[in-house]
C-alpha cells in the first residue's frame, strides 16, 4: 500500500479505524509512516485520524510505541493545543511499559498542563493523569496534593474549574484507599455536593454513598 493511498484513505471521514489499528501493529514500516504523519502533517483530517489510530494501537500494544516516546514528549510544547492533547494521551498510554522511568524526567512539564492555556487541554491532562496513576502508584499523593488545591493551581473560570472537578473526583474514586490524604479527599468530596456543575455534584453524591462518608 503506497503512502498516497494510505493518506487518502485515512483522511476520509468514515475511514476504517480498526483496520488501520491492526495494520500499524503488524507492519513496522506503515507504523513509522503513520507516526510521521501524525507528527508532521498539517491536514487535521490526516494528523487527527492518525492520532485516533495510534492512540488505539498503543493501548493494545504499548511496547511497539515506546521508541517514539521522545517524539511524543516534544508535542507537549507544541503551539497547537490539539498536538499537546495528543502528546499527553500517547505518553499516558506508554507509562505501563516505561521501564526506563522516562516519565520522571518530564513529570513536572506534564503536570503543568493541568493549567494549560486551553481549558480542554487541562481537562485532557487530568484525564490522562488518571490513566498514569493506574501504573504509577508512587505518584498518587503528589497528584492528590495538587488536585486538592485545583482552584489555586488553575487560572480557569469558576465554571470551568467546577467541570474539571468531575475529572478530579474520578481520580479520587480510583485512589480513595491508596492515598495518605484520605481525610482531605473526603472533605473535598463533601464540598462538591454543592458544585455549580450538575455533573460534579452528581459524582460527589455518588461517592458519598459509595464510601459511606
C-alpha positions, -999 to 999 in steps of 0.1 A, spaced: 0 0 0 16 33 -11 19 64 10 -5 85 -11 -31 57 -10 -28 54 28 -31 91 34 -61 94 11 -79 65 28 -71 77 64 -82 112 56 -117 100 48 -144 109 74 -155 73 77 -121 57 74 -118 22 88 -101 29 121 -99 -7 133 -83 -18 101 -55 8 105 -50 -1 141 -44 -37 132 -22 -27 102 2 -5 122 5 -30 149 16 -56 124 36 -36 100 66 -15 113 70 5 80 34 17 80 37 23 117 66 47 111 47 63 83 16 69 104 36 82 133 54 106 110 22 119 95 7 123 130 37 145 140 43 165 108 12 166 85 -7 199 87 -40 185 74 -61 180 105 -81 152 89 -49 133 84 -30 140 116 -60 137 139 -71 104 123 -35 92 126 -38 101 163 -70 81 167 -53 51 152 -21 54 172 -40 60 204 -60 28 200 -30 9 187 -7 20 216 -33 9 241 -33 -26 226 5 -29 222 23 -1 240 57 -17 237 56 -11 200 54 27 205 79 32 234 106 40 209 86 71 198 85 84 234 108 114 228 88 124 198 56 124 218 72 144 245 80 172 221 43 176 214 38 189 250 54 222 239 35 224 206 18 257 197 -14 238 187 -34 226 217 -46 195 197 -10 184 195 -5 189 232 -35 168 238 -21 141 216 12 142 234 -5 140 268 -26 110 257 1 90 240 26 94 268 -1 82 293 -7 51 271 30 42 273 36 46 310 29 9 317 60 0 296 81 28 308 108 6 323 134 34 320 112 58 340 114 85 314 82 98 329 100 112 359 122 133 336 91 151 321 67 148 350 69 185 360 63 196 325 34 171 322 17 184 353 20 220 341 -7 212 316 -33 209 343 -33 247 339 -28 248 302 -38 280 284 -66 259 268 -92 245 292 -98 214 271 -61 205 273 -62 210 311 -91 185 312 -72 162 289 -42 163 312 -62 154 343 -80 125 325 -47 111 313 -31 115 348 -59 92 359 -45 66 334 -9 72 346 -18 66 382 -31 31 375 5 22 369 24 48 389 11 43 424 42 62 437 28 94 422 -6 93 438 0 115 468 18 141 448 -11 143 423 -37 143 450 -20 172 468 -21 192 436 -57 184 428 -69 193 463 -57 228 455 -71 229 420 -87 263 425 -53 278 433 -34 259 406 -57 268 377 -65 301 361 -98 289 346 -132 304 353 -153 292 382 -175 272 359 -145 255 342 -129 246 374 -162 230 386 -163 210 354 -126 199 359 -135 187 394 -156 160 379 -124 145 365 -107 151 398 -134 131 416 -129 102 392 -92 102 402 -102 104 439 -125 75 434 -97 54 420 -72 63 448 -95 66 477 -79 37 497 -44 43 482 -37 79 493 -24 93 525 -47 122 520 -79 103 526 -94 128 551 -87 157 527 -103 138 499 -134 132 520 -136 169 527 -132 178 490 -159 153 480 -184 167 506 -179 203 494 -185 193 458 -221 182 466 -230 219 461 -209 224 430 -222 247 403 -216 218 379 -245 193 380 -222 166 367 -197 172 395 -225 174 421 -239 141 410 -205 124 411 -198 138 446 -231 124 459 -224 90 443 -190 89 461 -205 98 494 -230 70 491 -203 46 478 -178 52 506 -205 60 533 -189 93 542 
